[in-house]
């Protein structure tokens, strides 16, 4: 939500960005009641500030936050205006009477249910922002234009500067990510050492492809089993699914052929793997932290990063053990595709459908580094595991039970 603060503060608004329950540095367990209670406390806090007008307080929220601002705006009819972006909670959308002067916004590429929920709020105006999905809607100029103009009109505010800062953090963060990735990949290509690539065993190709097809079934079973084993239901399912797929591929690799006994890695190789993991993680995490959101671990559940990293590592290792390059990379990407499908049909947490594209982007970043490394696959596993696990585990809210 930082870009909205950039836009609105530069237009003359006083903006508060709270860490509500389960988000950022707030260790409180996330429940609907905790969100509403804390958001109402933020409203009271802002109204008590000496430079605030208590009669002109507005709420802006996205996704889970959109549902919260609708509920709190409905409960407190003295709140002058509310903007709900990409609300997906039908129960919150049905609250009547709804908030005063409600604006609904959603991305045209979001699941159809999001648009249905927005219209079900009875908002005074509903806008579908073209060419964006659940995350991109936050960084679209149209979203910021609609929000700023709505608040200006309802709150009778005349900005000295008509600032729209939707991409003020996204573009620098993206360029930093691209520059860091090109630097790492370019350095690896310059220092690349030749490694033997095993040809694809066509006699066993059917068995290998069959293992890739069966792996999502085992992954689904493991994902369902672990959904509530971790503090976050999404990371619980994700950990089980990735670990289940990886284990299935590894078992298939052992049954299809006996792998050669690996030589004991040299200390320098272990050090090189650790260095690659640290550098790759920094290339991904720092731009996301600076440009998009806070990815510094907070609260008591930081260990979820390690658990999810082990699951990602299991998937990468299983694919590498079963298939030679580049088939192993194709298998990893193919095994990501069932996740959003499972969430859409109710077999996995619904939020997974929204973040699956981001998970695949992180995996593609790892595969780019892996392809350029030219080193034994095991040396790249820690880098890939942390590249995917750290942003996912830290950014997702800590869901209540």
C-alpha positions in Angstrom: 0.0 0.0 0.0 3.0 2.3 0.1 2.4 3.7 -3.4 -1.0 4.9 -2.3 0.7 6.8 0.6 3.0 8.3 -2.0 0.1 9.4 -4.2 -2.2 10.7 -1.4 0.4 12.4 0.8 1.8 14.3 -2.1 -1.7 15.5 -2.8 -2.0 16.9 0.7 -3.5 14.1 2.6 -2.5 12.8 6.0 -1.9 9.1 5.5 -1.6 6.3 8.0 -0.1 2.9 7.0 -0.8 0.4 9.8 0.6 -3.1 10.3 -2.6 -4.8 11.1 -2.8 -8.2 12.8 -0.7 -10.9 11.0 1.0 -8.4 8.7 4.4 -6.8 8.8 5.8 -6.4 12.3 2.5 -7.1 14.0 2.6 -10.6 15.6 -1.1 -10.7 16.5 -2.8 -13.7 15.1 -5.0 -12.7 12.1 -8.7 -13.0 12.6 -11.5 -10.9 11.2 -12.3 -9.6 14.7 -8.6 -8.6 15.2 -8.5 -6.7 11.8 -11.7 -4.8 12.6 -10.7 -4.0 16.1 -7.2 -2.7 15.1 -8.5 -0.8 12.1 -11.1 1.0 14.3 -8.3 1.8 16.7 -6.3 3.4 13.8 -9.3 5.5 12.9 -9.5 6.8 16.5 -5.8 7.4 16.6 -5.9 9.5 13.3 -8.9 11.5 14.4 -7.0 12.5 17.6 -4.1 13.9 15.7 -3.9 17.7 15.9 -3.6 18.2 12.1 -6.4 15.9 11.2 -10.1 16.7 10.5 -12.1 14.1 12.3 -15.1 14.6 10.0 -13.0 13.8 6.8 -11.5 10.4 7.5 -11.4 7.8 4.7 -10.4 4.2 4.4 -8.6 2.5 1.5 -8.0 -1.3 1.5 -7.0 -4.1 -0.9 -8.1 -7.7 -0.9 -8.4 -8.8 2.7 -7.9 -5.2 3.6 -10.8 -4.2 1.3 -13.1 -6.5 3.3 -11.9 -4.9 6.5 -12.5 -1.3 5.4 -16.0 -2.2 4.2 -16.9 -3.8 7.5 -15.4 -1.0 9.6 -16.8 1.7 7.3 -20.2 0.1 7.6 -20.0 -0.1 11.4 -18.9 3.6 11.7 -21.1 5.7 9.5 -19.1 8.8 10.5 -16.3 7.6 8.2 -16.6 9.9 5.2 -15.5 7.7 2.3 -14.2 4.1 1.7 -12.3 2.6 -1.3 -12.4 -1.2 -1.5 -9.9 -2.7 -4.0 -10.3 -6.3 -5.1 -12.6 -7.4 -2.3 -13.1 -11.2 -2.4 -15.2 -11.7 0.8 -18.8 -12.2 -0.2 -20.0 -11.9 3.5 -18.3 -8.6 4.0 -19.6 -7.3 0.6 -23.1 -8.1 1.7 -23.0 -6.0 4.9 -25.9 -3.6 4.9 -26.0 -0.7 5.3 -22.6 -0.4 3.6 -20.0 2.3 4.1 -20.8 5.8 3.0 -19.5 6.9 -0.4 -18.0 3.5 -1.3 -15.8 3.2 -4.4 -15.1 -0.4 -5.7 -12.1 -1.2 -7.9 -10.8 -4.5 -9.3 -8.5 -5.7 -12.0 -10.0 -7.0 -15.3 -7.7 -10.0 -15.2 -8.7 -11.1 -11.7 -10.9 -14.1 -11.0 -14.5 -13.5 -11.9 -15.6 -13.7 -8.3 -13.7 -10.6 -7.4 -15.8 -8.5 -9.7 -19.0 -10.1 -8.5 -18.0 -9.3 -4.9 -17.2 -5.7 -5.8 -20.6 -5.2 -7.4 -22.3 -6.9 -4.5 -21.1 -4.3 -2.1 -23.6 -1.8 -3.5 -20.8 0.7 -4.1 -21.6 4.1 -5.5 -19.1 3.4 -8.3 -17.4 0.2 -9.4 -14.4 0.4 -11.8 -12.7 -2.5 -13.6 -9.1 -1.5 -14.3 -8.0 -3.1 -17.6 -5.0 -5.3 -18.2 -4.1 -6.0 -14.5 -4.6 -8.8 -12.0 -4.8 -9.0 -8.2 -1.4 -7.5 -7.5 -1.0 -5.3 -10.6 -4.1 -3.4 -9.7 -2.2 -1.8 -6.9 0.3 -0.3 -9.2 -2.0 0.8 -12.0 -2.3 4.5 -12.7 -6.0 4.1 -13.3 -6.5 2.7 -9.7 -4.6 5.7 -8.2 -6.5 8.2 -10.4 -9.9 6.8 -9.4 -9.0 6.6 -5.7 -7.5 10.2 -5.6 -10.4 11.7 -7.6 -13.0 9.9 -5.5 -11.5 11.2 -2.2 -11.0 14.7 -3.6 -14.6 14.9 -4.5 -16.2 13.3 -1.5 -13.9 15.0 1.0 -14.0 18.4 -0.8 -10.2 18.4 -1.1 -8.4 20.5 -3.7 -4.9 19.2 -4.1 -2.1 21.6 -4.8 -0.4 19.0 -7.0 -2.3 16.3 -8.9 0.3 13.6 -8.2 -0.1 10.0 -9.2 2.8 7.9 -7.8 1.5 4.4 -8.7 4.8 3.2 -10.1 7.2 5.3 -8.1 8.4 2.3 -6.2 7.6 -0.5 -8.7 9.9 0.8 -11.5 13.0 1.3 -9.4 12.5 -2.0 -7.7 12.0 -3.8 -11.0 15.1 -2.2 -12.5 17.1 -3.1 -9.4 15.9 -6.7 -9.7 16.7 -6.9 -13.4 20.1 -5.3 -12.9 21.0 -7.6 -10.1 19.9 -10.7 -12.0 21.8 -9.7 -15.2 24.9 -9.1 -13.0 24.7 -12.5 -11.4 23.8 -14.4 -14.6 26.5 -12.5 -16.6 29.2 -13.2 -13.9 28.2 -16.9 -13.9 28.4 -17.1 -17.7 31.9 -15.6 -17.6 33.1 -18.0 -15.0 31.1 -21.0 -16.4 32.8 -24.4 -16.2 31.9 -27.1 -18.6 29.7 -29.9 -17.1 28.6 -33.1 -18.7 24.9 -33.1 -19.6 23.3 -36.5 -19.5 21.1 -37.3 -22.5 17.5 -38.0 -22.0 17.0 -41.8 -21.6 14.2 -42.3 -24.2 13.7 -45.9 -23.2 12.5 -44.7 -19.8 10.9 -41.5 -21.1 7.4 -42.8 -20.5 8.2 -43.7 -16.9 9.7 -40.3 -16.3 6.8 -38.4 -17.7 4.4 -40.6 -15.9 6.2 -39.7 -12.6 5.8 -36.0 -13.4 2.0 -36.6 -14.1 1.5 -38.6 -10.8 3.5 -36.2 -8.6 0.8 -33.5 -8.4 -1.6 -36.1 -7.0 0.8 -37.0 -4.2 1.6 -33.3 -3.8 -2.1 -32.5 -3.4 -2.5 -35.1 -0.7 0.5 -33.8 1.2 -0.6 -30.2 0.8 -4.0 -30.9 2.2 -2.4 -32.8 5.1 -0.2 -29.8 6.0 -2.6 -27.0 5.3 -3.2 -26.3 9.0 0.2 -27.6 10.2 1.9 -24.2 9.8 0.8 -20.8 11.1 -0.2 -19.8 7.5 -2.7 -22.1 5.7 -1.3 -21.1 2.3 2.3 -21.8 3.2 1.2 -25.0 4.9 -0.5 -26.2 1.7 2.4 -24.9 -0.5 5.0 -26.7 1.7 3.2 -30.0 1.5 2.5 -29.8 -2.2 6.1 -28.9 -3.2 7.6 -31.5 -0.8 5.2 -34.1 -2.0 5.9 -33.5 -5.6 9.7 -33.5 -5.0 9.5 -36.7 -3.0 7.5 -38.4 -5.7 10.1 -37.4 -8.3 13.0 -38.6 -6.2 11.4 -42.0 -5.5 10.7 -42.4 -9.2 14.3 -41.5 -10.0 15.5 -44.2 -7.6 13.1 -46.8 -9.1 13.9 -46.0 -12.7 17.7 -46.1 -12.4 20.3 -46.4 -9.8 22.0 -43.0 -9.6 25.8 -42.9 -9.6 27.3 -42.5 -6.2 28.1 -38.9 -5.8 31.6 -37.9 -4.9 32.1 -36.0 -1.6 31.9 -32.3 -2.4 35.0 -30.2 -1.9 34.9 -27.5 0.8 35.2 -24.9 -1.9 32.2 -26.2 -3.7 30.1 -26.0 -0.5 31.3 -22.5 0.0 30.5 -21.7 -3.6 27.0 -23.0 -3.2 26.5 -20.9 0.0 27.9 -17.8 -1.7 25.6 -18.3 -4.7 22.6 -18.7 -2.4 23.4 -15.5 -0.5 24.0 -13.4 -3.6 20.9 -14.7 -5.4 18.7 -14.2 -2.4 20.0 -10.6 -2.1 19.3 -9.9 -5.7 15.7 -10.9 -5.3 14.8 -9.9 -1.7 16.4 -6.4 -1.7 14.5 -5.0 -4.7 11.2 -6.5 -3.5 11.9 -5.0 0.0 12.8 -1.5 -1.4 10.3 -1.4 -4.2 7.2 -3.3 -3.2 6.8 -4.5 0.4 8.5 -5.4 3.6 10.3 -8.8 3.4 12.2 -8.6 6.7 11.1 -11.5 8.9 9.1 -10.4 11.9 7.3 -12.1 14.8 7.7 -15.7 16.1 7.1 -17.5 12.8 10.3 -16.7 10.9 11.1 -20.4 10.9 8.4 -20.9 8.2 11.0 -19.6 5.8 13.3 -22.6 6.5 10.4 -25.1 6.3 9.2 -23.7 2.9 12.8 -23.6 1.6 13.2 -27.3 2.4 10.0 -28.0 0.4 11.2 -26.0 -2.6 14.6 -27.7 -2.4 12.9 -31.1 -2.4 11.0 -30.2 -5.6 14.2 -28.9 -7.3 16.3 -31.9 -6.2 13.6 -34.4 -7.3 13.3 -32.9 -10.7 17.1 -32.8 -11.2 17.4 -36.4 -10.1 14.7 -37.6 -12.4 15.5 -35.6 -15.6 18.5 -34.0 -17.2 18.7 -30.3 -18.1 16.6 -28.7 -19.6 13.9 -31.2 -19.0 14.2 -30.8 -15.2 13.4 -27.1 -15.5 10.3 -27.9 -17.6 9.1 -30.4 -15.0 9.5 -27.8 -12.2 7.4 -25.3 -14.1 4.8 -27.9 -15.2 4.3 -28.9 -11.5 3.5 -25.3 -10.6 0.5 -25.3 -13.0 -1.9 -27.5 -10.9 -1.7 -25.2 -7.9 -3.9 -22.4 -9.2 -6.3 -25.0 -10.6 -6.6 -26.7 -7.3 -7.3 -23.4 -5.6 -10.0 -22.5 -8.1 -11.9 -25.8 -7.6 -11.6 -25.6 -3.8 -8.9 -28.3 -3.3 -6.4 -25.7 -2.1 -6.6 -22.3 -0.3 -8.2 -19.8 -2.7 -5.4 -17.2 -2.1 -3.0 -19.6 -3.8 -4.6 -18.8 -7.2 -3.6 -15.1 -6.7 0.0 -15.7 -5.8 0.8 -18.7 -8.0 2.0 -16.4 -10.9 4.4 -14.7 -8.5 5.8 -18.1 -7.3 6.4 -19.1 -10.9 8.2 -15.8 -11.5 10.5 -16.5 -8.6 11.1 -20.1 -9.9 11.9 -18.7 -13.4 14.5 -16.3 -11.8 16.1 -19.3 -10.1 16.1 -21.3 -13.4 17.9 -18.5 -15.1 20.6 -18.6 -12.5 20.8 -22.3 -12.7 21.1 -22.3 -16.5 23.9 -19.8 -16.4 25.8 -21.5 -13.5 27.2 -24.5 -15.4 27.8 -26.2 -12.1 26.6 -29.4 -10.4 22.9 -29.1 -9.7 23.2 -29.6 -6.0 25.2 -26.3 -5.7 22.2 -24.3 -7.1 19.6 -25.9 -4.9 20.1 -23.6 -1.8 19.9 -20.5 -4.0 16.7 -21.7 -5.6 15.1 -22.7 -2.4 15.7 -19.4 -0.7 14.9 -17.3 -3.7 11.4 -18.8 -3.7 10.7 -19.4 -0.1 11.9 -16.1 1.5 9.6 -13.7 -0.3 6.6 -16.0 -0.2 6.9 -17.0 3.5 7.5 -13.5 4.7 5.0 -11.5 2.7 2.0 -13.8 3.3 0.0 -12.8 6.4 0.0 -15.1 9.4 -3.4 -16.6 9.2 -5.4 -17.5 12.3 -6.8 -21.0 12.9 
